[in-house]
């Protein structure tokens, strides 16, 4: 068995984005096995999820275990940590254990970049960012690898964090702005752990594409449900989105009918679905798919033996 530690090194977005895009395409064609995520919730602190999948096109199968503990930042720990176990398809023997903490950020960033590639109203784009944490960084870096960014407008509850974020991405004319101003963009990406809307419907212009990234568990939401009511909503997986994505709370309250989902990102990638017009508001509701994790794990495993360490 091989162990791939956190310092083993990770592939660049120039490789990650196409690999994840190909996985979404296989999902759109119905060529994967992927049971829904299973959640175990710790009421006072967070949760962990198990995510099994089989991606025949890459000849890889396995399961990721990932936690989300929002208060970890006060402990000097990542809020999201993950481990992926790869299973041999022929024998069932575990063949690799991968520290997937950073891979989780990479594959989620890639999903947003792919959605923007296909659903943004124009290229190049002005990118609005709500939240200034690790996932916001991943979204910028992944998106920049797939399409040109003219300008970044970033908002955070901490003005200091927003200003530091803007300084890191000054090459893209990034600047800290009020929340409503961040919505004055072509692609808006929300990356907060909020349980109530932070982006209001009146702030969203015709033609805007929204990557709703932060809502990844029951009870979380970042968008005013009125935005969903007038938008074309694309999801990574309908079942996961209704359970724990941006639409989960509006579905539970009856404010959004999951039958209105416009399609999956996989269907968009293969050309089966897409935005109806340049003026349509589109949303990608990202919950994270196990096949994304397998696609990026395959890249890590590709250079067999380079990072091999003894493992008990």
N, C-alpha and C positions, 0 to 999 in steps of 0.2 A: 504494500500500500504506500502511496505517496502522500506527503503532507505539503500543502502549498501555503506558507505562512503569509502574514500580512506584509512582510517586506520583500516578498518574492518578485514584485514588479507586475505591472498590469499593462495590457495593450492600449494603444491610443484610440481616440474616438474615430480616427480615420478607418480603423478596423472594427471597432465595436459597433458603430452605427450600421454598417452594411450587414453585419452578422445578426444583429437584433432585427433589422428590417426583414431579412430573409426568414427569421423565425415567425414574425408577424404574418408574412405571406403564407407560410405553411399553416398557420392557424386559420387564416382566411380560407384556405382550401380544404380545411377539415382534416389535415394530415398529422395531427398530434394527439397524444393522450395527456390530459391535464385535469385531474379532479380539482374541485374548488379548494381554496385555502381553508385550513382549519385553525381557528383562533382559540387560544387559552388566555383568559383575561385575569390580571391581577388588579382588583378594583382600585386600589390606592396608588398603584405605581405604573402600570403599563400592561403589555401583553407580549406573547410570542405566537408566531404562526408557523405551520409546517406547509411546505409547498412542493408536492411531488409532480413529476412530469416525465414524459418520454418524447424525444424529438427524433423521429426516425431518419429525417434527412441528414442529420449530423451524427447518427448512430450513437446517441448519448442519452442516458437516463439517470435520474437521481432525485434528491430531495434537498430543499433548502430549509433551514431553521433560522428564523429571523425574529428579533425582538424590537419593540419600540417602547422606550422608557423616556418620556419627555424631560423628566427631572434630572437625567444623567448629566446634563450640561453643568449643573451645580456641583457635581461630583468629579468633574474633570474627565468624564467618560463620554463616548459617542452615544447619542440618543438612539441610534440604530446600529445593531451588530448582527452579524450573520455568519452561518457556517453552511457549506454545501457538501453533501456526500454524493459521490458518483458511484453508480452501481454498474457492474459488468452486465451487459444485456444477455449474454449467453449463459453465464453461470450464477448471476446474482451476487457475486463476490464484491464487496466494497473495494474500489480500486484507488480512490483518491478522496482526500478531505481538503477542502479549499476554504481559507479564511475569506469569506465573501462580504465583509463589511464594506470595503471600498467598492467591490463589484456591484453591490446593490445601488450605490449612488450612480455608478457608471451606467448601469442598464436602465435606470429610471431616467437619467439624463438623455440617453439615446432614444427612449420612447418619445419624449417630448420633442426632440429634434426631428424624428421621423414624422410625427404629427404635423409639426410646423412646415416641413418640406412639402407635404401633400395638401395641407389645408390653409396655409397662410394666404391672405388675399393678394399679396404681391411679393416679389423679391427684387431687391434686398428689403429688409424689414427694420422697423423700429420695434424693439423688444421691451415690453414692460415686465418688471419683476416685482412680485409682492412677497416679501420675506427675503432675508439676506443670509441664510444659513448655508450649510454644506450642499443641500439639494439645489438651492438657487445657483450656486457656483457650477454644479454639474449641468444644470440646464443651459447656462450660458456657454460653457465650454463645448458641450455636445452640439448645441445649435450652431455655434460658430464653425464647427467642422462640416456642417451640411449645407449652410446657406449664409449669405453675406448679411452682416448686421451693421446698419448705419448708425444706430444710436441705442443706448440702454437707459431706461428710466426706472430707477429702483426706489422702493419704499420699504421701510422696516419700522416696527414699533420703536426700535432704538435708532434714533437719528445718527448716533455715532456709528452703529453697525452699517447703516445705509451709506454713510459717507466713506467708510473704509472699503465697502464693497465697490463703490463707484471708483475709488482710487485704484483698486486692483484691476479693474477693467476699463481703465482710461483709454486704452487703444480703440475702444468701441464708442467713444464719446459718452461714457456712462456718467450719470449724475443723480444725486439724491433729490427726490421730488416728493410733494404731498401725494397721498394715496390716490386721490381722484385723478391727478395728473399722470400717474403711472399707467392709468387705463387708456390714455391717449396714445394708442400704439396699434401696430398691425397684429402682433402676437403678444398676448398677456399670459404670463405664467405665474400661478399662485402656488406657494410652497410652504404655507404655514400649517401648524397643527390645530387650527381653530375649530371650535365646535359651534360657532355661529357665524353667519355671513359677514365678511369683511369687504367684499366688492359688491356695490349696488348697481341695479339694473340701469339707472339713469346715467351712469358713467360709461357705459359700453356703447361704442359707435357701430354703425352698420359696417359689415365686412370684417369685423374683428374676429380673430381666432383666439380661443382661450385654451391653454393647457392647464387643466385642474389637477394638480399633482398632490397637494397636501392631504386631502381626505382619503385615508387608506384604512379606516376602521369604522365600525358602526358608531354613529353619533357625531362624526366629524363632517363639517361642511365649511366652504369658504365663499361660495357664491350665493347671492340673493336668488331665491327660487324663481323670481320673475325673469331672470336671465334665461334659465332653463326653459321657461314657458315659450320664449320667442326664438330659441336657438335650435340648431341642428346638433344633436348630441351624439357623438361617436364614443365608443367605449373600447377598452381592451378586451373585456369579457363581460357579457350582459349579466350573468349571475353574480359575479364578483362585484360589479358596479352597483347593482341593486342592494347588495348586502353591505358593502363597506366603501363604496366610492362616493364621489361628489353627489350623486343622485340618491344616496341611501336615505337621508333624512326626508327629503321631499317625497320619495316613494312611500315612506312610512306614514307621513302625514296626509297623503293623498293629493299633494300638490304637483306630483309628476307621475305620469303613467309610463312604466317601463316599455310599454308597447310603442311609445313614441321614439325610442332609440333609433337613430338614423342608420346605424350599422356599426361594425367593428373596425378598428384600425387595420386589421388584417385585410378586411374587404376593401378598404380604401387603398391599401398598398397594391393589391392585385387589380385595381381598376373597376371593381364591382360596385363600389359606392364612392361618394364624394360630395363636396359642397354643391348646393343647387344653383348658386349664383354668386357673383362677386360681392353683392351686398349682404349676403346671408351672414348671420353670426353663427360661428361654429365652436363647438366645445369638444375637447378630447378629455374624457374622464379616465384617468390613469390609476389603476389599483396595483399594477405589477403582476406579471405573469411568470410562472415557473419556467416556461420555455425561454424567456429572456435570460434567466439565470443560467440555463443550460447552454444557450448560444454563446454567452461570454465565458462560461467555464470551459467550453471547447477551445476557445482561443488560448486560455491559460494553459490547458493541457497539451496544446499543439506542440510546444517545444519540450517534448518529453524528456524528463530527467534533468532539465536545466536547474530546477529549484528543489531537487529531491533532498529530503532530510529523513533521518531515521524516525520511524513512528512506532510506538509500542503496539 
